[in-house]
Each structure stands twice: as C-alpha cells, then as structure tokens.
Amino acid sequence: MNIIIKPLTPELADDYFDFFENRAFTDDSPYRCYCQVFQMTKQQYQAAYNDPETQKNPGPASRKVAEQQIADGVLRGYLAYVDEKSIGWCNANDRANYPAEPYDDDVPFHAPIEMKEKAVVCFEIAPEYRGKGVATALLQQVITDAKAEGYVAVVGFPVMRDERYEWDNRGPVRLYEKDGFTIISEKDGKAVMRKELR
C-alpha cells in the first residue's frame, strides 16, 4: 500500500472534509468532530456551541469552525492518502499555537513558543486502513518536518491502556515508543511522551 502524506493547506480543505464526512467515522466511532476543538479557547467554544439549537445538532457549527481554522492556518496537521483518497489525519502543530486556556482543562497541549516543541494531539484513520501503518507514516512525517523546521522535540499525549482501543484518537503508547518517544510524565492514566530532535 502506497501511503502519501501531505500537510493540510487551505487548498486541501475539500479532501479534509471528504475524509471526516465520508470515511472517518463509518465504524460507529463515539467521536464525531472535525478536530476543531483542540484549537479553541473556552470563550470560542462557548460562543460557537452555547446556543440550544446548536447543542442539539453541533455538526454544522463544528464544520464552520473548522473551515475558518483551515482558512486562517490555525488548524494544522497532515492528511494521509491512498490511491488519491484521503484516508487518515493527524493534528500536529507548534505547541504555542494551541490555546493556553483551552476549551477543556484536561487538554495540556500548550507550551510557550520559545520551547520550540511540536505537539501531536489527535489521529483519525478510516476503519479499513487501521493497523496498516498509516498512523506510523503520519507520525514519522511530523518528526521529519519538525526536525527540518528547527523544533527541539515532538510531544504526544496518549492515554495509558492495557488493551488495544479501536478509537484511540490520541494514539497508543506503543505508536510513540516505536519512533523513540519516552514517557516524561503520567497523570490519571494520561501520559506525556517526548522525542528529542537535537
């Protein structure tokens, strides 16, 4: 299988939405999103979703937020393609670009810009392509580009689990371990893993 990895740009927005709307959640995944929330502050989240009608059907509001984030370059990451079809996604960005006051207090992704760290915060792979190296290819592209861009480290945030979990959107610990990440902290079953690039 020939996996092609491309960084998300506004020109690839149609491929992004095609993936999330037609392939990402076809296995009854408990998640339904456009990976937009990680880039939102509490204030932005409340403004987008506080309306009772929006709460009943948040999909259109989520798409609108993601469209604007992509256009503004706020939502960053990588799309995976097989046979010119988008089949996977990884949300990866400078840690300084994630909100210091995120929508959810449980999201520890932000770090000051001077730390020069890139964060990997979410993976989503089309069900029929899971277990075939797509997440590994995405993570390796993040590492390659981060090194070329002068970052000192890549940091991931997996949930510690004893068994494989089909909808592991932060990526499993073993995914990071294979590429040389080590656990630097753990709290309430959530790890921070780091790979030094220098």
C-alpha positions as CSV (number, residue, x, y, z in Angstrom):
1,M,0.0,0.0,0.0
2,N,1.5,3.3,-1.1
3,I,0.7,5.9,1.6
4,I,1.2,9.6,0.7
5,I,1.4,12.2,3.4
6,K,0.5,15.9,2.8
7,P,0.4,18.8,5.2
8,L,-3.0,20.4,5.5
9,T,-3.4,23.6,3.5
10,P,-6.5,25.6,2.5
11,E,-6.2,24.0,-0.9
12,L,-6.7,20.6,0.6
13,A,-9.8,21.6,2.7
14,D,-12.1,19.6,0.4
15,D,-10.1,16.4,0.9
16,Y,-10.1,17.1,4.7
17,F,-13.9,17.4,4.8
18,D,-14.3,14.5,2.5
19,F,-12.4,12.3,4.9
20,F,-14.2,13.4,8.0
21,E,-17.7,13.3,6.5
22,N,-17.3,10.1,4.4
23,R,-14.7,7.8,5.9
24,A,-13.5,8.8,9.4
25,F,-16.5,7.6,11.5
26,T,-18.0,4.8,9.4
27,D,-17.5,2.3,12.3
28,D,-19.8,3.9,14.8
29,S,-16.9,5.7,16.5
30,P,-18.0,7.6,19.6
31,Y,-16.3,10.7,18.2
32,R,-18.0,13.0,15.7
33,C,-15.9,16.1,15.0
34,Y,-13.7,17.9,12.6
35,C,-10.7,18.0,15.1
36,Q,-11.6,21.7,15.6
37,V,-11.9,21.8,19.4
38,F,-8.2,21.5,20.2
39,Q,-7.6,24.9,18.7
40,M,-10.5,26.6,20.6
41,T,-10.3,28.7,23.8
42,K,-13.1,28.3,26.3
43,Q,-14.5,31.6,25.1
44,Q,-14.5,30.5,21.5
45,Y,-16.1,27.2,22.4
46,Q,-18.9,28.8,24.3
47,A,-19.6,31.3,21.6
48,A,-19.8,28.5,19.0
49,Y,-21.9,26.0,20.9
50,N,-23.9,27.7,23.7
51,D,-27.0,28.2,21.6
52,P,-29.5,25.4,22.5
53,E,-30.3,24.7,18.8
54,T,-26.6,24.2,18.1
55,Q,-26.2,21.9,21.1
56,K,-28.9,19.6,19.5
57,N,-27.0,19.4,16.3
58,P,-23.4,20.7,16.6
59,G,-22.2,19.3,13.3
60,P,-22.8,22.4,11.1
61,A,-21.3,24.7,13.7
62,S,-18.2,22.4,14.1
63,R,-17.7,22.4,10.3
64,K,-17.9,26.2,10.1
65,V,-15.3,26.5,12.9
66,A,-13.0,24.0,11.1
67,E,-13.5,25.8,7.8
68,Q,-12.4,29.1,9.3
69,Q,-9.5,27.4,11.2
70,I,-8.2,25.9,8.0
71,A,-8.5,29.1,6.1
72,D,-6.7,31.0,8.8
73,G,-3.9,28.4,9.2
74,V,-4.9,27.7,12.8
75,L,-5.8,24.0,12.3
76,R,-2.7,22.3,11.1
77,G,-1.6,18.7,10.6
78,Y,-1.3,16.0,7.9
79,L,-3.6,14.1,5.7
80,A,-2.8,10.5,4.6
81,Y,-3.8,9.4,1.1
82,V,-4.1,6.0,-0.6
83,D,-5.0,6.0,-4.3
84,E,-5.5,9.8,-4.2
85,K,-8.2,9.4,-1.5
86,S,-7.8,10.9,2.0
87,I,-7.9,8.1,4.5
88,G,-6.2,9.4,7.6
89,W,-5.4,12.6,9.6
90,C,-3.0,13.7,12.3
91,N,-3.5,17.0,14.2
92,A,0.1,18.4,14.7
93,N,1.1,21.9,15.4
94,D,3.5,24.1,17.3
95,R,2.6,23.8,21.0
96,A,2.4,27.6,21.2
97,N,-0.4,27.6,18.7
98,Y,-2.7,25.6,21.0
99,P,-4.7,27.8,23.4
100,A,-3.1,28.5,26.8
101,E,-6.7,28.4,28.1
102,P,-8.3,25.6,26.1
103,Y,-11.9,24.6,25.8
104,D,-11.2,21.7,28.2
105,D,-9.0,22.0,31.2
106,D,-7.9,18.4,30.6
107,V,-6.0,19.4,27.4
108,P,-2.4,20.1,28.2
109,F,-1.1,20.8,24.7
110,H,0.1,24.4,25.0
111,A,3.7,25.4,25.7
112,P,5.5,28.7,25.2
113,I,6.9,29.4,21.7
114,E,10.4,29.5,22.9
115,M,10.3,25.8,23.9
116,K,10.2,25.0,20.1
117,E,8.1,21.9,20.6
118,K,5.6,20.4,18.2
119,A,2.6,18.6,19.6
120,V,0.8,15.6,18.2
121,V,-2.7,15.7,19.6
122,C,-5.0,13.5,17.5
123,F,-5.1,10.7,14.9
124,E,-8.1,9.5,13.0
125,I,-7.8,6.7,10.5
126,A,-10.5,5.3,8.2
127,P,-11.5,1.9,9.8
128,E,-10.5,-0.2,6.8
129,Y,-7.0,1.3,6.9
130,R,-6.3,0.8,10.6
131,G,-3.4,-1.4,11.6
132,K,-1.7,-0.9,8.2
133,G,0.9,1.7,9.2
134,V,-1.0,4.9,8.4
135,A,-0.6,6.4,11.9
136,T,3.1,5.5,11.8
137,A,3.6,7.2,8.5
138,L,1.8,10.3,9.8
139,L,3.8,10.4,12.9
140,Q,7.1,9.9,11.0
141,Q,6.2,12.8,8.7
142,V,5.6,15.0,11.7
143,I,9.0,14.1,13.1
144,T,10.8,14.6,9.8
145,D,9.2,18.0,9.2
146,A,9.6,19.2,12.8
147,K,13.4,18.4,12.7
148,A,13.7,20.3,9.4
149,E,11.8,23.2,10.8
150,G,14.2,23.5,13.8
151,Y,12.0,22.1,16.6
152,V,13.8,20.6,19.5
153,A,11.2,17.9,20.3
154,V,7.9,16.3,19.3
155,V,5.5,15.6,22.1
156,G,2.5,13.3,22.2
157,F,-0.3,12.8,24.7
158,P,-1.5,9.2,24.7
159,V,-3.9,7.6,27.1
160,M,-2.4,4.7,29.0
161,R,-4.4,1.5,28.2
162,D,-3.7,-2.2,28.9
163,E,-5.6,-3.3,25.8
164,R,-5.9,-2.0,22.2
165,Y,-8.7,0.5,21.8
166,E,-10.1,0.9,18.4
167,W,-10.9,4.7,18.7
168,D,-7.6,5.7,20.3
169,N,-7.6,9.3,18.9
170,R,-4.5,10.4,20.8
171,G,-2.6,7.4,19.5
172,P,-1.5,4.4,21.6
173,V,1.7,4.5,23.7
174,R,3.3,1.8,21.5
175,L,2.9,4.0,18.4
176,Y,5.1,6.6,20.0
177,E,7.5,4.1,21.5
178,K,8.3,2.7,18.1
179,D,9.6,6.0,17.0
180,G,11.7,6.7,20.0
181,F,9.4,8.6,22.3
182,T,9.7,8.2,26.0
183,I,7.2,8.9,28.8
184,I,8.2,12.0,30.7
185,S,5.1,12.3,32.9
186,E,1.9,10.5,33.7
187,K,-1.3,11.6,35.5
188,D,-4.7,10.0,35.8
189,G,-3.9,7.5,33.1
190,K,-2.7,10.1,30.6
191,A,0.9,10.3,29.5
192,V,3.1,12.9,28.0
193,M,5.7,11.4,25.7
194,R,8.6,13.2,24.1
195,K,11.1,12.6,21.3
196,E,14.2,14.8,21.3
197,L,15.2,16.0,17.9
198,R,18.6,17.5,18.7
